[in-house]
Amino acid sequence: MARFQPGIGALVAGTDVPVVPCFPGGAFAARPPQRLWPRPGRLRLAIGPALRFEGVANDRAGWAVVASSCESAVRALGDDLRRGVWGDDRRPPTA
């Protein structure tokens, strides 16, 4: 995953607009860069809690803070998926 750019910060720094971090697990395997069309496979979407940045300055430094915070949240979701923190939907629930 590439580094997040400060453009997200320019949109939300100093506002009450929520940013919901998401990680699409399995997307790279389904469509690696050299493939034109995706191959069949299982995708999982990890959705984190909303982030708010109303207390962050709406300037270049604040934009960088927002981008870094969003990137950290998305990367953490990906790490959780890889470690199996989100569980496996294929298994039936236990009683």
Rosetta blueprint (number, residue, H / E / L):
1 M L
2 A L
3 R L
4 F L
5 Q L
6 P L
7 G H
8 I H
9 G H
10 A H
11 L H
12 V H
13 A L
14 G L
15 T L
16 D L
17 V L
18 P L
19 V E
20 V L
21 P L
22 C E
23 F E
24 P E
25 G E
26 G L
27 A H
28 F H
29 A H
30 A H
31 R L
32 P L
33 P L
34 Q L
35 R L
36 L L
37 W L
38 P L
39 R L
40 P L
41 G L
42 R L
43 L L
44 R E
45 L E
46 A E
47 I E
48 G L
49 P L
50 A L
51 L E
52 R L
53 F L
54 E L
55 G L
56 V L
57 A L
58 N L
59 D L
60 R H
61 A H
62 G H
63 W H
64 A H
65 V H
66 V H
67 A H
68 S H
69 S H
70 C H
71 E H
72 S H
73 A H
74 V H
75 R H
76 A H
77 L H
78 G H
79 D H
80 D H
81 L H
82 R H
83 R H
84 G L
85 V L
86 W L
87 G L
88 D L
89 D L
90 R L
91 R L
92 P L
93 P L
94 T L
95 A L
